[in-house]
Amino acid sequence: MTRPGAARAISQVIMATHSPILMALPNARLLEIKRHGIAETTLEETQHFKLFREFIQSPSEFVADAFHEMKASREADQSDQDGNLFE
């Protein structure tokens, strides 16, 4: 709240978030940390938005795919561990 007659201030908020909802705020400037520096991006280009959209489009398929990827990753890790026992 400002007092009557007080000068209006411009404010800036720097926030790190994974929330597509917060990233969608009007006039938000989105910066993404990448391998070679910081780059401006759009909401639709963020990985968080893409995952959120994929989940909303088909929650059961999204979860099934996630479990399938976890299982495949565990099996690959186990295979790597089994192969290293005799080295």
N, C-alpha and C positions, 0 to 999 in steps of 0.2 A: 504494500500500500504506500502511496506517496502522499506527502503533505501538500496541501494547497500552496501553490507558488513555488514548489521545489522543482529543480531541474529534472527532466526525465533522463534516465540512464538507459543505455543499451547494455544488455547482458548477453553472456555467452556461456553455454554449458558444454563441457566435454564429457562424454559418457561412453563407456565401453559396454556394449550390449550384444546379446544374441537374439533379442526379441524383434521379429519383423514388425510387430505392432509399434514399438517405440521408433524403429527406423522409418516408419511411414509418417511420422509427424510432419506437418507442413513446414516447408523451408529447411528441412533437415539436410545437412551436408554430410554425406557418408564417405568416410575414408577407410580404406582397407590396407592392412599391412601385408605386403607381398614379399616375395623372396628378394626382389631388387629395390625395395623402398615402399613408400606409401603412395597409393593411387586413389583418386576419387572414383566412386562407383555409384551405381543406382541400386535401389532396393531390389529390383528384379534380378540383378546380377549377383547378389550375395548368395553364398552357399546356404545360409540360414533360411532365406526366403524360398529357395528351390526345394529344400527339404520339407519345409512347412507346407508348401503348395502340393508336393508329392503326397505327403501324409493326408492332407485334407481331401485330395481327389480319390484316394482309396486307402483308408486306414488299415484294413485287414491285409491287403497286398503289401503295403509298406512294412508292416510288422513281420509278415512272412518272409519278405526279402531280407530284412535285417537279421532274422534268426538264421536264414540260410547262409548269409555272408559270415556271421559269427561262427557257425559250425564249420564252414570251409576254412576259415582262418585258423581255428583251433586244430583242425585236422592237418593243415599245412605245418603249423608249429610243432605238432606232435611228430610228424614225419621228419622234420628237420632235427628234432631232438633224438629220435631213434637212429638217424643216420650218423649222428656225431658221437655215438657211444663207442665206436671202434676206431676213431681217428686218434 
